[in-house]
């Protein structure tokens, strides 16, 4: 799999640009602020329908424009596919595949698969659990695009259940529901309805949401655990190679259902219970924290509260790993994902290294170059050519100069 062409219109700093690409290593070279990362961000957006830099789409649209367009020509097994995305802040984005509109934007997922490593990925080690959950879920979707729909369904279920908990919080606390909650926003009692009846109705509705959350959340948790089981060997190998160290990198799943999971210790060590067991564990956890959720008005258990616990040797990586170790571990997580996809798909995803070599010492640069030299397509951004190991350009490497949004190939 490789990108043959990438075209953007009103995307980030670009009024328009067309970049022709080939298999092998392509280096986008230019000083900071010239637009290199904007191009690989566009490629990543085609693959994931999201940016690795921002959570919302609005910053992706050039100032003064109403929308942005990204087109990517993807070659896989000799056949070309054209993906076209229109990004419209505040409205539904549009997508076309081979010039035909698709019912849902997510229907283009899987046409292009990328693994992107960027400076922001240091947050995988040092940041919040949400960064590590996102890593797992993006890899799930790259592996099997159908999980995008499951992830969206789960997010919707959490929002709906959380809205019910919040709106009915005054009922749990025994306030006079005829006046509503102290700060408004909650349901009032119907004429002739007692507080006990209102509570019973809210609990019945909550039970429906509990079942929905447990079914979807159990499926998502099952998929994450299977993914992590398959990812762990690749992570250990990648870290060992990048760091040139005997220290073992490991990842364990920390579930908010820990007290209710069957064989919790085995789950942490990589064994995966049946999906039905996870659904029952989630229902048990929801029952266990019912009072706290009613008091706080938030959903306290489920995959949206889980974490990936990273260790180097016997110590947690967060708070103990050095800066160099943290960089190596974050990079190893991405390279492990690449190796897993290569194994599962039978083809290489496009590997994107955004301003990575500048953050690595000479030894790590060379070892990374050794790892990626045989990838079908690698896109590298760099501010200075000296940051990129020469061996990546010795065979069929291409250098594209990026200056104020103009992209030109070196002769």
N, C-alpha and C positions, 0 to 999 in steps of 0.2 A: 504494500500500500504506500502510495506517495502522492503528494500534492504536485500537480503539473502547473497550475496557475492559481493565483490569489488576486482578487480584484476588490477594492473598497471604494465606496463613494460616501463622502461626508461622515466618515468614520474617524473619531478622535480628531487628530490634527490634519487629516487628509481630505482635501476637496475631492480628489480622485487619485487612484494609483492602480497600476496593473503590474504584477510581479510574476515573471515566468520562472519556474523552478524545475529542478531535475533531481533524480535520485542521487544519493551520496550526501556529502556535507556541503551545506550552503551557509556561509558566514555573512550576516548583515552587520556591516562595519560602519561606525559613525560615532561622533561625540554624543554625550548625553543630551537628551532633549531634541534629537533630530527625527525621531519617529520609528526607531527600530522595534521597540517593544510593542508599539501599536500594531505592527504587522503580525507579529506572532500571537498577539492577543486576539486578533481577528481570526487567525487559524484555529486557535483554541476555542473561540466562540462557536465556530462551525461544528466542532467536535462535541462540545458540552452544552451549548446554548447558555453559557455563562462566562463571565470574565474572571480571570485569576487575580484581578487587581481591585475590582469594585463589586459590591453586592447588587447594585441597581443598574439598569440599562441607560439611564439618562446621560451619565458622563461619556458614554460611547458615541453619542451623536455630536458632530462638530457644532460649535457655537454658532447660532443663527440658522441652523438647518432644522427641519421638522422631523427628519428621519435619516437613518443611515442604512446602507446596503452593503452586504458582504457576499461575494460569490467565490466559490471554490470549485475547481475542477480536480476531481480525485480519481486516481488510477488504481485499480485493484485487479490483479490477475489479467492484465491487458485490457480491461474494459473501463471506459470513462463514465463518471457520474458528475453531474453538475448540481451543486447545492446553492440556492439563493435565499438569503435571509434579509428581511426588511425589519429594522429595529425602530419601533415607534413608541417613544416614552409616553406613558399614560394610557396607552391603548394596546390591543392585542398585536403582538408581532406576527408577521406573515412569513411563510416558507414555501419554497417551490423545489421540487426534485425533478431533474431532467426537464425543466421548464413547465412542469405540471404542478398546480397548487396541491398541497397536502392538507387533509382535514385538521391536523394538529401539528404544531411546530415540532413536537418531539418525534414525529414520524420520520424525520431526517436523521435521527440519532443512529449511529452505527455506520453511516456512509463514510465518514472520516473518523478515525480514532487517533488521538494524540496522547502523549505523556509529556507534560510540561513541567519543567523545574525552573523556579524563579527565586529571586532573593526573598520574596514574601513567604517562601516555604520554610524559612527558619521557624515560623510560628507553628509548624507541625510538631516541633520539639518543645519550644518555649511558650507557645501560646495556649489559648483556651481549648477545652474539649471540643468545641464546635469545629475547630480547624481539623482535628483528627477524624471526627465523624464525617466531615465533608470529603476527606481523602477516601475513606471507605466507600461512601455512597457514589462518588464519581467513578471509582474503579468498578463498582458493581454495575453501573450503567454502561461503562465502556465494555465490560465483559458480556453483559446481556442487556440491551437497551430497554427491555420490558420493565426493568426495575425503576425506570424514570416515572412511570405511571404509579407504581406502588409507593414510591417516595412522595409523590404529590398527594396521593390519597391519604397517606399517613399524616402529612402536614395539615391537611384539611381536617382530619379527625381530631388532631390535637387542638387546633384553633376552635373548632366547634365545641369540644368538651370543655376547654378552658373558658370560653365565653359563657357557657352554662354555669360553671362553678362560680365565676365572678358575678354574674347577674343575680344568682340566687344566694349569694353569700350572706345576705341579711336574714334569710330564712333559717340558715343553719345557726346563726348567732342569736336568734330569737327576737329580732327587732319587730316593731309593729309594721307589718308588711303593708297595711293600708296607707301608711305614709311613705312607703318605699324606703330604701336604704338611706343612710345619713347623707350620702353625697349623690344620690340619684343613680339612675341607670339600671335598677333592678326591677323585677316584676312586681306588680301590686296584686293584692288579693282580689278575686272576683267577688261581686256582691254575694253575700251569704257564705262565702268560703272561709273556713277556719284556717288558722296557721298550721295545724296538724295536716289538714287536707292539702294545703299548698306544699308543705314539705314532702308529703307522700308523692304528689305529682312530680315534683322536681327529682326525687329519688328514682322514680320509675323512668323518667327521661334519661337520667344519668346512667341507669343500668343499660339502656340501649346504646349509649355512647361508649360505655365500658366494653361491651361486646364487640363493637365496631373497632375500637382502638386495639383491643387484644388480638383480634383476627389479623388486622393489617400489620400491627406492630410485631406479632409473633412471626409473620412471614419475613418481615424486614430483618428482624434479629437473627432468624435462621440463616438468611442469606449472608449477613455480615459475618457470622461465626464461621460459615463454610469458606467464605472468602479469606478470612484471616488465617484459617487452618492451611489453606493452599499458599498463602503469601509468605508465611513465616520462614520457610527454608530459603526462599529467594532473598529475603531481607538479610538473613545472617550472611549469606554468600556475598551480597553486594557490599555490606558494611566491611566485611573482612578485606575485600579487594580494594575498596576506596581508601580505607584508613591504613592499610598495611599493618593491621594489629590483630593480635590473638583474642582481643576482647570480643565477647559475643553480644550481638544486638538482638534483642527479643521484643516481641509485642504481645501483650495479653489484653483480652477484652474485659473491661470493667463495666458490669451491668448494674443498672439501678434496681434490678430484680434480685440481687445477690442472695437475699435471705430466702427467696422463694424458688430460685432456680434448682432444678434437679441436678445433683452432682456439680455444685457450683465450682469446686476446685478443678474438676476436669474441664469445665468450660473455660476457666482462666488459662488452662494449659493447652487448649486447642481442640478438645473433644466437643462434638456438637450433638446436643440432645435432638430428639425428633421435634418437628415443628409443632405438633399438637401439645407436647410437654411445655414448650415455650409459651403457647397461648394460655394454657392453664396457669403457668407461673405468673404471667402478666395479670390475669384476672385476680389471682390471689394477692398480688402486690397492690393492685388498685383497692382491694378490700382492706388490706392492712393499713394503708395510708389515708383511708377515706376521711377520717376526722381532720387530719392536717390539711388535706386538700380543700375541704369545706371551709376551714378557718382562713386559709390563705388565698383561696380562689384561683389556684394554679394546678396544673397537672404535674405531679411530682415523680412519676415513674414511667418508663418506656424508653424506646431507643433514642428519643430526643434528649435524654438525660444521661446517656452512656458515654464512656470514654475509652480511649486506647492507651494503655499504660506501656510506655516505652522504657526499656532498661538497657544499660550497658554494663555487662558483667553482673554484679550483684546490686548495683545502685540504680535508682531512677534517673533517667536521662535529664528530666526537667529539674533544674536546680543543682545538679551535680556535674553534668557534662561540660567540658570546656567549650570554647567557641568553635574550635576546629572540630571537636567531636560532634557537636550539635550540627554543624554544616554537613559532616560526613553522614550522620544518621538521617537527616532530612533528605539528602541526595539518595541515600540507599533505599529509603522508602519509595521514592519515585522510580528508581531503577528496578526495584523488586516488582513494582506494578507493571513496568515495561516487560520484564521477563515473563511474568504470569500471563499477560495478554499475548505475547509472542507464542507461548506454549499452547494456550487455549484456542487462539484464532488461526494458528498455522501461518501467520503473516505478521510482519512488524508493524506496529503503530508508528506514526511519525513522532520522532523524539525531538522535543524543543528544549534547548538550554538557553535560557534568557539571562544574560549577564552573569553567568555562573563562574566561568574560569577566573574572573578577576577576584573572586572571593576565596580561591583555593591556593594553597602553596604549590610549588613546582611539582613535588612528588604526587600530590593528589590530582593535579592537572594531567599529568602523564598517565596515571592509572585510569582516570576517567576516559581519556582518549583511547586507551587500549580497549576499554569496555564497549565503547560506542562505534568503533571504527567499522564494524561489520554490519551496522544497522542499515536498513534500506534507505532511509532518509533522515537526516539530522539537520535541524535549523538552529543556528547558533547566533546570538547577538553578542557584540563586543564593542567596547569603546576604542580599544587599540589592538592592532593585529598581534602584538607581542603576547597578549594574554592567551591566545589560542595556540595550543600545541601544533607545531609545524606538520606533524605526521597526519593530522586531519586534512591537510590541504595537499598532501604530496601526491595522492592518487587522482581522484576525480573531483576534488573540492572546487567550489565556486565562491567568489567573493563579490558581494553586492555592496556598493557604497551608498549610504543613506545620508543625505544632506538636506535639511529643511524639507523633508517629505519627498525629495526627488530620489529615485532608486535607479542606479546605473550599474551595469556589470563591468568589472575590470577586464581590460583586454588581455 
